[in-house]
Amino acid sequence: MVASVHSLCQSADFQPGDRVQTLRGTTQGVILRVLEDGRIVWQPDGVETELTGLPESLRLL
């Protein structure tokens, strides 16, 4: 239980090309770029649309 809490508290170092998943686990994709303000631009698998989100809404795979 403690290890789970610690893993959530660690900040992820997102890089272009990293595989990510939404926190709910419903969508996976790849990071395209990290914006200067820290937001993540990523592309879900199987679509050409780019999504922008906060790093707190994604987890590394």
mmCIF file of the N, C-alpha and C atoms, coordinates in Angstrom:
data_MODEL
# 
_entry.id   MODEL 
# 
loop_
_atom_site.group_PDB 
_atom_site.id 
_atom_site.type_symbol 
_atom_site.label_atom_id 
_atom_site.label_alt_id 
_atom_site.label_comp_id 
_atom_site.label_asym_id 
_atom_site.label_entity_id 
_atom_site.label_seq_id 
_atom_site.pdbx_PDB_ins_code 
_atom_site.Cartn_x 
_atom_site.Cartn_y 
_atom_site.Cartn_z 
_atom_site.occupancy 
_atom_site.B_iso_or_equiv 
_atom_site.pdbx_formal_charge 
_atom_site.auth_seq_id 
_atom_site.auth_comp_id 
_atom_site.auth_asym_id 
_atom_site.auth_atom_id 
_atom_site.pdbx_PDB_model_num 
ATOM 1   N N  . MET A 1 1  ? 0.824  -1.195 0.000   1.00 0.00 ? 1  MET A N  1 
ATOM 2   C CA . MET A 1 1  ? 0.000  0.000  0.000   1.00 0.00 ? 1  MET A CA 1 
ATOM 3   C C  . MET A 1 1  ? 0.864  1.253  0.000   1.00 0.00 ? 1  MET A C  1 
ATOM 4   N N  . VAL A 1 2  ? 1.887  1.279  0.828   1.00 0.00 ? 2  VAL A N  1 
ATOM 5   C CA . VAL A 1 2  ? 2.769  2.436  0.910   1.00 0.00 ? 2  VAL A CA 1 
ATOM 6   C C  . VAL A 1 2  ? 3.499  2.637  -0.413  1.00 0.00 ? 2  VAL A C  1 
ATOM 7   N N  . ALA A 1 3  ? 3.945  1.554  -1.032  1.00 0.00 ? 3  ALA A N  1 
ATOM 8   C CA . ALA A 1 3  ? 4.654  1.654  -2.307  1.00 0.00 ? 3  ALA A CA 1 
ATOM 9   C C  . ALA A 1 3  ? 3.753  2.239  -3.386  1.00 0.00 ? 3  ALA A C  1 
ATOM 10  N N  . SER A 1 4  ? 2.480  1.908  -3.358  1.00 0.00 ? 4  SER A N  1 
ATOM 11  C CA . SER A 1 4  ? 1.536  2.451  -4.336  1.00 0.00 ? 4  SER A CA 1 
ATOM 12  C C  . SER A 1 4  ? 1.400  3.955  -4.192  1.00 0.00 ? 4  SER A C  1 
ATOM 13  N N  . VAL A 1 5  ? 1.313  4.428  -2.960  1.00 0.00 ? 5  VAL A N  1 
ATOM 14  C CA . VAL A 1 5  ? 1.194  5.864  -2.711  1.00 0.00 ? 5  VAL A CA 1 
ATOM 15  C C  . VAL A 1 5  ? 2.463  6.586  -3.141  1.00 0.00 ? 5  VAL A C  1 
ATOM 16  N N  . HIS A 1 6  ? 3.618  6.016  -2.839  1.00 0.00 ? 6  HIS A N  1 
ATOM 17  C CA . HIS A 1 6  ? 4.877  6.636  -3.235  1.00 0.00 ? 6  HIS A CA 1 
ATOM 18  C C  . HIS A 1 6  ? 5.013  6.709  -4.754  1.00 0.00 ? 6  HIS A C  1 
ATOM 19  N N  . SER A 1 7  ? 4.580  5.682  -5.449  1.00 0.00 ? 7  SER A N  1 
ATOM 20  C CA . SER A 1 7  ? 4.686  5.695  -6.915  1.00 0.00 ? 7  SER A CA 1 
ATOM 21  C C  . SER A 1 7  ? 3.798  6.771  -7.520  1.00 0.00 ? 7  SER A C  1 
ATOM 22  N N  . LEU A 1 8  ? 2.658  7.060  -6.899  1.00 0.00 ? 8  LEU A N  1 
ATOM 23  C CA . LEU A 1 8  ? 1.782  8.119  -7.389  1.00 0.00 ? 8  LEU A CA 1 
ATOM 24  C C  . LEU A 1 8  ? 2.343  9.498  -7.099  1.00 0.00 ? 8  LEU A C  1 
ATOM 25  N N  . CYS A 1 9  ? 3.152  9.624  -6.062  1.00 0.00 ? 9  CYS A N  1 
ATOM 26  C CA . CYS A 1 9  ? 3.717  10.918 -5.680  1.00 0.00 ? 9  CYS A CA 1 
ATOM 27  C C  . CYS A 1 9  ? 4.920  11.308 -6.526  1.00 0.00 ? 9  CYS A C  1 
ATOM 28  N N  . GLN A 1 10 ? 5.551  10.346 -7.158  1.00 0.00 ? 10 GLN A N  1 
ATOM 29  C CA . GLN A 1 10 ? 6.721  10.639 -7.974  1.00 0.00 ? 10 GLN A CA 1 
ATOM 30  C C  . GLN A 1 10 ? 6.284  11.330 -9.259  1.00 0.00 ? 10 GLN A C  1 
ATOM 31  N N  . SER A 1 11 ? 7.031  12.368 -9.652  1.00 0.00 ? 11 SER A N  1 
ATOM 32  C CA . SER A 1 11 ? 6.705  13.039 -10.902 1.00 0.00 ? 11 SER A CA 1 
ATOM 33  C C  . SER A 1 11 ? 7.339  12.273 -12.057 1.00 0.00 ? 11 SER A C  1 
ATOM 34  N N  . ALA A 1 12 ? 6.576  12.078 -13.094 1.00 0.00 ? 12 ALA A N  1 
ATOM 35  C CA . ALA A 1 12 ? 7.067  11.359 -14.263 1.00 0.00 ? 12 ALA A CA 1 
ATOM 36  C C  . ALA A 1 12 ? 7.825  12.325 -15.163 1.00 0.00 ? 12 ALA A C  1 
ATOM 37  N N  . ASP A 1 13 ? 8.851  11.840 -15.779 1.00 0.00 ? 13 ASP A N  1 
ATOM 38  C CA . ASP A 1 13 ? 9.641  12.642 -16.709 1.00 0.00 ? 13 ASP A CA 1 
ATOM 39  C C  . ASP A 1 13 ? 9.212  12.250 -18.120 1.00 0.00 ? 13 ASP A C  1 
ATOM 40  N N  . PHE A 1 14 ? 8.184  12.908 -18.627 1.00 0.00 ? 14 PHE A N  1 
ATOM 41  C CA . PHE A 1 14 ? 7.639  12.581 -19.940 1.00 0.00 ? 14 PHE A CA 1 
ATOM 42  C C  . PHE A 1 14 ? 8.562  13.078 -21.046 1.00 0.00 ? 14 PHE A C  1 
ATOM 43  N N  . GLN A 1 15 ? 8.766  12.223 -22.040 1.00 0.00 ? 15 GLN A N  1 
ATOM 44  C CA . GLN A 1 15 ? 9.607  12.543 -23.191 1.00 0.00 ? 15 GLN A CA 1 
ATOM 45  C C  . GLN A 1 15 ? 8.870  12.141 -24.457 1.00 0.00 ? 15 GLN A C  1 
ATOM 46  N N  . PRO A 1 16 ? 9.099  12.872 -25.568 1.00 0.00 ? 16 PRO A N  1 
ATOM 47  C CA . PRO A 1 16 ? 8.500  12.451 -26.841 1.00 0.00 ? 16 PRO A CA 1 
ATOM 48  C C  . PRO A 1 16 ? 8.880  11.008 -27.155 1.00 0.00 ? 16 PRO A C  1 
ATOM 49  N N  . GLY A 1 17 ? 7.891  10.251 -27.597 1.00 0.00 ? 17 GLY A N  1 
ATOM 50  C CA . GLY A 1 17 ? 8.104  8.840  -27.921 1.00 0.00 ? 17 GLY A CA 1 
ATOM 51  C C  . GLY A 1 17 ? 7.698  7.896  -26.806 1.00 0.00 ? 17 GLY A C  1 
ATOM 52  N N  . ASP A 1 18 ? 7.511  8.417  -25.587 1.00 0.00 ? 18 ASP A N  1 
ATOM 53  C CA . ASP A 1 18 ? 7.071  7.574  -24.472 1.00 0.00 ? 18 ASP A CA 1 
ATOM 54  C C  . ASP A 1 18 ? 5.649  7.095  -24.707 1.00 0.00 ? 18 ASP A C  1 
ATOM 55  N N  . ARG A 1 19 ? 5.365  5.871  -24.290 1.00 0.00 ? 19 ARG A N  1 
ATOM 56  C CA . ARG A 1 19 ? 4.009  5.330  -24.339 1.00 0.00 ? 19 ARG A CA 1 
ATOM 57  C C  . ARG A 1 19 ? 3.288  5.728  -23.060 1.00 0.00 ? 19 ARG A C  1 
ATOM 58  N N  . VAL A 1 20 ? 2.052  6.202  -23.205 1.00 0.00 ? 20 VAL A N  1 
ATOM 59  C CA . VAL A 1 20 ? 1.262  6.632  -22.059 1.00 0.00 ? 20 VAL A CA 1 
ATOM 60  C C  . VAL A 1 20 ? -0.130 6.032  -22.111 1.00 0.00 ? 20 VAL A C  1 
ATOM 61  N N  . GLN A 1 21 ? -0.807 6.117  -20.969 1.00 0.00 ? 21 GLN A N  1 
ATOM 62  C CA . GLN A 1 21 ? -2.174 5.634  -20.842 1.00 0.00 ? 21 GLN A CA 1 
ATOM 63  C C  . GLN A 1 21 ? -2.911 6.622  -19.939 1.00 0.00 ? 21 GLN A C  1 
ATOM 64  N N  . THR A 1 22 ? -4.199 6.822  -20.217 1.00 0.00 ? 22 THR A N  1 
ATOM 65  C CA . THR A 1 22 ? -4.990 7.665  -19.332 1.00 0.00 ? 22 THR A CA 1 
ATOM 66  C C  . THR A 1 22 ? -5.101 6.988  -17.978 1.00 0.00 ? 22 THR A C  1 
ATOM 67  N N  . LEU A 1 23 ? -5.385 7.762  -16.946 1.00 0.00 ? 23 LEU A N  1 
ATOM 68  C CA . LEU A 1 23 ? -5.462 7.197  -15.607 1.00 0.00 ? 23 LEU A CA 1 
ATOM 69  C C  . LEU A 1 23 ? -6.559 6.151  -15.483 1.00 0.00 ? 23 LEU A C  1 
ATOM 70  N N  . ARG A 1 24 ? -7.635 6.321  -16.216 1.00 0.00 ? 24 ARG A N  1 
ATOM 71  C CA . ARG A 1 24 ? -8.704 5.316  -16.201 1.00 0.00 ? 24 ARG A CA 1 
ATOM 72  C C  . ARG A 1 24 ? -8.327 4.061  -16.978 1.00 0.00 ? 24 ARG A C  1 
ATOM 73  N N  . GLY A 1 25 ? -7.297 4.163  -17.797 1.00 0.00 ? 25 GLY A N  1 
ATOM 74  C CA . GLY A 1 25 ? -6.848 3.015  -18.566 1.00 0.00 ? 25 GLY A CA 1 
ATOM 75  C C  . GLY A 1 25 ? -7.628 2.770  -19.839 1.00 0.00 ? 25 GLY A C  1 
ATOM 76  N N  . THR A 1 26 ? -8.446 3.736  -20.254 1.00 0.00 ? 26 THR A N  1 
ATOM 77  C CA . THR A 1 26 ? -9.291 3.531  -21.426 1.00 0.00 ? 26 THR A CA 1 
ATOM 78  C C  . THR A 1 26 ? -8.581 3.817  -22.745 1.00 0.00 ? 26 THR A C  1 
ATOM 79  N N  . THR A 1 27 ? -7.547 4.637  -22.722 1.00 0.00 ? 27 THR A N  1 
ATOM 80  C CA . THR A 1 27 ? -6.875 5.033  -23.956 1.00 0.00 ? 27 THR A CA 1 
ATOM 81  C C  . THR A 1 27 ? -5.366 4.997  -23.766 1.00 0.00 ? 27 THR A C  1 
ATOM 82  N N  . GLN A 1 28 ? -4.677 4.478  -24.804 1.00 0.00 ? 28 GLN A N  1 
ATOM 83  C CA . GLN A 1 28 ? -3.219 4.453  -24.807 1.00 0.00 ? 28 GLN A CA 1 
ATOM 84  C C  . GLN A 1 28 ? -2.731 5.181  -26.038 1.00 0.00 ? 28 GLN A C  1 
ATOM 85  N N  . GLY A 1 29 ? -1.499 5.671  -25.973 1.00 0.00 ? 29 GLY A N  1 
ATOM 86  C CA . GLY A 1 29 ? -0.940 6.359  -27.123 1.00 0.00 ? 29 GLY A CA 1 
ATOM 87  C C  . GLY A 1 29 ? 0.522  6.697  -26.899 1.00 0.00 ? 29 GLY A C  1 
ATOM 88  N N  . VAL A 1 30 ? 1.012  7.636  -27.701 1.00 0.00 ? 30 VAL A N  1 
ATOM 89  C CA . VAL A 1 30 ? 2.419  8.016  -27.654 1.00 0.00 ? 30 VAL A CA 1 
ATOM 90  C C  . VAL A 1 30 ? 2.536  9.538  -27.525 1.00 0.00 ? 30 VAL A C  1 
ATOM 91  N N  . ILE A 1 31 ? 3.515  9.986  -26.760 1.00 0.00 ? 31 ILE A N  1 
ATOM 92  C CA . ILE A 1 31 ? 3.750  11.418 -26.589 1.00 0.00 ? 31 ILE A CA 1 
ATOM 93  C C  . ILE A 1 31 ? 4.438  11.959 -27.841 1.00 0.00 ? 31 ILE A C  1 
ATOM 94  N N  . LEU A 1 32 ? 3.900  13.060 -28.367 1.00 0.00 ? 32 LEU A N  1 
ATOM 95  C CA . LEU A 1 32 ? 4.492  13.710 -29.530 1.00 0.00 ? 32 LEU A CA 1 
ATOM 96  C C  . LEU A 1 32 ? 5.453  14.817 -29.111 1.00 0.00 ? 32 LEU A C  1 
ATOM 97  N N  . ARG A 1 33 ? 5.040  15.623 -28.111 1.00 0.00 ? 33 ARG A N  1 
ATOM 98  C CA . ARG A 1 33 ? 5.905  16.686 -27.614 1.00 0.00 ? 33 ARG A CA 1 
ATOM 99  C C  . ARG A 1 33 ? 5.418  17.157 -26.244 1.00 0.00 ? 33 ARG A C  1 
ATOM 100 N N  . VAL A 1 34 ? 6.323  17.795 -25.529 1.00 0.00 ? 34 VAL A N  1 
ATOM 101 C CA . VAL A 1 34 ? 6.011  18.391 -24.236 1.00 0.00 ? 34 VAL A CA 1 
ATOM 102 C C  . VAL A 1 34 ? 6.099  19.898 -24.416 1.00 0.00 ? 34 VAL A C  1 
ATOM 103 N N  . LEU A 1 35 ? 5.013  20.603 -24.118 1.00 0.00 ? 35 LEU A N  1 
ATOM 104 C CA . LEU A 1 35 ? 4.972  22.049 -24.293 1.00 0.00 ? 35 LEU A CA 1 
ATOM 105 C C  . LEU A 1 35 ? 5.721  22.746 -23.157 1.00 0.00 ? 35 LEU A C  1 
ATOM 106 N N  . GLU A 1 36 ? 6.091  24.011 -23.387 1.00 0.00 ? 36 GLU A N  1 
ATOM 107 C CA . GLU A 1 36 ? 6.858  24.771 -22.403 1.00 0.00 ? 36 GLU A CA 1 
ATOM 108 C C  . GLU A 1 36 ? 6.149  24.900 -21.063 1.00 0.00 ? 36 GLU A C  1 
ATOM 109 N N  . ASP A 1 37 ? 4.814  24.943 -21.081 1.00 0.00 ? 37 ASP A N  1 
ATOM 110 C CA . ASP A 1 37 ? 4.063  25.085 -19.835 1.00 0.00 ? 37 ASP A CA 1 
ATOM 111 C C  . ASP A 1 37 ? 3.834  23.746 -19.132 1.00 0.00 ? 37 ASP A C  1 
ATOM 112 N N  . GLY A 1 38 ? 4.400  22.666 -19.680 1.00 0.00 ? 38 GLY A N  1 
ATOM 113 C CA . GLY A 1 38 ? 4.320  21.355 -19.042 1.00 0.00 ? 38 GLY A CA 1 
ATOM 114 C C  . GLY A 1 38 ? 3.220  20.451 -19.568 1.00 0.00 ? 38 GLY A C  1 
ATOM 115 N N  . ARG A 1 39 ? 2.318  21.006 -20.389 1.00 0.00 ? 39 ARG A N  1 
ATOM 116 C CA . ARG A 1 39 ? 1.267  20.151 -20.950 1.00 0.00 ? 39 ARG A CA 1 
ATOM 117 C C  . ARG A 1 39 ? 1.864  19.167 -21.941 1.00 0.00 ? 39 ARG A C  1 
ATOM 118 N N  . ILE A 1 40 ? 1.166  18.044 -22.114 1.00 0.00 ? 40 ILE A N  1 
ATOM 119 C CA . ILE A 1 40 ? 1.621  16.950 -22.972 1.00 0.00 ? 40 ILE A CA 1 
ATOM 120 C C  . ILE A 1 40 ? 0.751  16.892 -24.217 1.00 0.00 ? 40 ILE A C  1 
ATOM 121 N N  . VAL A 1 41 ? 1.381  16.857 -25.389 1.00 0.00 ? 41 VAL A N  1 
ATOM 122 C CA . VAL A 1 41 ? 0.669  16.630 -26.639 1.00 0.00 ? 41 VAL A CA 1 
ATOM 123 C C  . VAL A 1 41 ? 0.926  15.179 -27.011 1.00 0.00 ? 41 VAL A C  1 
ATOM 124 N N  . TRP A 1 42 ? -0.169 14.415 -27.119 1.00 0.00 ? 42 TRP A N  1 
ATOM 125 C CA . TRP A 1 42 ? -0.022 12.991 -27.392 1.00 0.00 ? 42 TRP A CA 1 
ATOM 126 C C  . TRP A 1 42 ? -1.050 12.533 -28.413 1.00 0.00 ? 42 TRP A C  1 
ATOM 127 N N  . GLN A 1 43 ? -0.785 11.380 -29.010 1.00 0.00 ? 43 GLN A N  1 
ATOM 128 C CA . GLN A 1 43 ? -1.655 10.822 -30.042 1.00 0.00 ? 43 GLN A CA 1 
ATOM 129 C C  . GLN A 1 43 ? -2.119 9.435  -29.609 1.00 0.00 ? 43 GLN A C  1 
ATOM 130 N N  . PRO A 1 44 ? -3.432 9.274  -29.449 1.00 0.00 ? 44 PRO A N  1 
ATOM 131 C CA . PRO A 1 44 ? -3.955 7.946  -29.101 1.00 0.00 ? 44 PRO A CA 1 
ATOM 132 C C  . PRO A 1 44 ? -3.695 6.938  -30.224 1.00 0.00 ? 44 PRO A C  1 
ATOM 133 N N  . ASP A 1 45 ? -3.590 5.686  -29.858 1.00 0.00 ? 45 ASP A N  1 
ATOM 134 C CA . ASP A 1 45 ? -3.393 4.617  -30.839 1.00 0.00 ? 45 ASP A CA 1 
ATOM 135 C C  . ASP A 1 45 ? -4.579 4.548  -31.795 1.00 0.00 ? 45 ASP A C  1 
ATOM 136 N N  . GLY A 1 46 ? -4.294 4.406  -33.079 1.00 0.00 ? 46 GLY A N  1 
ATOM 137 C CA . GLY A 1 46 ? -5.323 4.171  -34.075 1.00 0.00 ? 46 GLY A CA 1 
ATOM 138 C C  . GLY A 1 46 ? -6.038 5.400  -34.599 1.00 0.00 ? 46 GLY A C  1 
ATOM 139 N N  . VAL A 1 47 ? -5.661 6.586  -34.168 1.00 0.00 ? 47 VAL A N  1 
ATOM 140 C CA . VAL A 1 47 ? -6.281 7.815  -34.668 1.00 0.00 ? 47 VAL A CA 1 
ATOM 141 C C  . VAL A 1 47 ? -5.201 8.824  -35.021 1.00 0.00 ? 47 VAL A C  1 
ATOM 142 N N  . GLU A 1 48 ? -5.565 9.790  -35.860 1.00 0.00 ? 48 GLU A N  1 
ATOM 143 C CA . GLU A 1 48 ? -4.602 10.810 -36.273 1.00 0.00 ? 48 GLU A CA 1 
ATOM 144 C C  . GLU A 1 48 ? -4.743 12.098 -35.474 1.00 0.00 ? 48 GLU A C  1 
ATOM 145 N N  . THR A 1 49 ? -5.678 12.139 -34.550 1.00 0.00 ? 49 THR A N  1 
ATOM 146 C CA . THR A 1 49 ? -5.932 13.324 -33.749 1.00 0.00 ? 49 THR A CA 1 
ATOM 147 C C  . THR A 1 49 ? -4.871 13.479 -32.665 1.00 0.00 ? 49 THR A C  1 
ATOM 148 N N  . GLU A 1 50 ? -4.444 14.723 -32.429 1.00 0.00 ? 50 GLU A N  1 
ATOM 149 C CA . GLU A 1 50 ? -3.533 15.021 -31.328 1.00 0.00 ? 50 GLU A CA 1 
ATOM 150 C C  . GLU A 1 50 ? -4.350 15.531 -30.147 1.00 0.00 ? 50 GLU A C  1 
ATOM 151 N N  . LEU A 1 51 ? -4.043 15.040 -28.966 1.00 0.00 ? 51 LEU A N  1 
ATOM 152 C CA . LEU A 1 51 ? -4.705 15.492 -27.749 1.00 0.00 ? 51 LEU A CA 1 
ATOM 153 C C  . LEU A 1 51 ? -3.685 16.224 -26.883 1.00 0.00 ? 51 LEU A C  1 
ATOM 154 N N  . THR A 1 52 ? -4.154 17.207 -26.138 1.00 0.00 ? 52 THR A N  1 
ATOM 155 C CA . THR A 1 52 ? -3.303 17.940 -25.214 1.00 0.00 ? 52 THR A CA 1 
ATOM 156 C C  . THR A 1 52 ? -3.863 17.760 -23.816 1.00 0.00 ? 52 THR A C  1 
ATOM 157 N N  . GLY A 1 53 ? -2.999 17.424 -22.878 1.00 0.00 ? 53 GLY A N  1 
ATOM 158 C CA . GLY A 1 53 ? -3.462 17.218 -21.514 1.00 0.00 ? 53 GLY A CA 1 
ATOM 159 C C  . GLY A 1 53 ? -2.386 17.514 -20.499 1.00 0.00 ? 53 GLY A C  1 
ATOM 160 N N  . LEU A 1 54 ? -2.788 17.519 -19.256 1.00 0.00 ? 54 LEU A N  1 
ATOM 161 C CA . LEU A 1 54 ? -1.858 17.718 -18.156 1.00 0.00 ? 54 LEU A CA 1 
ATOM 162 C C  . LEU A 1 54 ? -1.132 16.416 -17.847 1.00 0.00 ? 54 LEU A C  1 
ATOM 163 N N  . PRO A 1 55 ? 0.096  16.499 -17.403 1.00 0.00 ? 55 PRO A N  1 
ATOM 164 C CA . PRO A 1 55 ? 0.825  15.272 -17.077 1.00 0.00 ? 55 PRO A CA 1 
ATOM 165 C C  . PRO A 1 55 ? 0.151  14.464 -15.975 1.00 0.00 ? 55 PRO A C  1 
ATOM 166 N N  . GLU A 1 56 ? -0.625 15.123 -15.120 1.00 0.00 ? 56 GLU A N  1 
ATOM 167 C CA . GLU A 1 56 ? -1.308 14.422 -14.044 1.00 0.00 ? 56 GLU A CA 1 
ATOM 168 C C  . GLU A 1 56 ? -2.409 13.502 -14.549 1.00 0.00 ? 56 GLU A C  1 
ATOM 169 N N  . SER A 1 57 ? -2.831 13.688 -15.805 1.00 0.00 ? 57 SER A N  1 
ATOM 170 C CA . SER A 1 57 ? -3.912 12.868 -16.349 1.00 0.00 ? 57 SER A CA 1 
ATOM 171 C C  . SER A 1 57 ? -3.403 11.636 -17.107 1.00 0.00 ? 57 SER A C  1 
ATOM 172 N N  . LEU A 1 58 ? -2.079 11.479 -17.178 1.00 0.00 ? 58 LEU A N  1 
ATOM 173 C CA . LEU A 1 58 ? -1.482 10.363 -17.915 1.00 0.00 ? 58 LEU A CA 1 
ATOM 174 C C  . LEU A 1 58 ? -0.490 9.625  -17.038 1.00 0.00 ? 58 LEU A C  1 
ATOM 175 N N  . ARG A 1 59 ? -0.285 8.358  -17.373 1.00 0.00 ? 59 ARG A N  1 
ATOM 176 C CA . ARG A 1 59 ? 0.756  7.585  -16.709 1.00 0.00 ? 59 ARG A CA 1 
ATOM 177 C C  . ARG A 1 59 ? 1.599  6.871  -17.768 1.00 0.00 ? 59 ARG A C  1 
ATOM 178 N N  . LEU A 1 60 ? 2.862  6.697  -17.467 1.00 0.00 ? 60 LEU A N  1 
ATOM 179 C CA . LEU A 1 60 ? 3.766  6.009  -18.387 1.00 0.00 ? 60 LEU A CA 1 
ATOM 180 C C  . LEU A 1 60 ? 3.471  4.519  -18.400 1.00 0.00 ? 60 LEU A C  1 
ATOM 181 N N  . LEU A 1 61 ? 3.640  3.901  -19.549 1.00 0.00 ? 61 LEU A N  1 
ATOM 182 C CA . LEU A 1 61 ? 3.492  2.442  -19.672 1.00 0.00 ? 61 LEU A CA 1 
ATOM 183 C C  . LEU A 1 61 ? 4.852  1.776  -19.652 1.00 0.00 ? 61 LEU A C  1 
# 
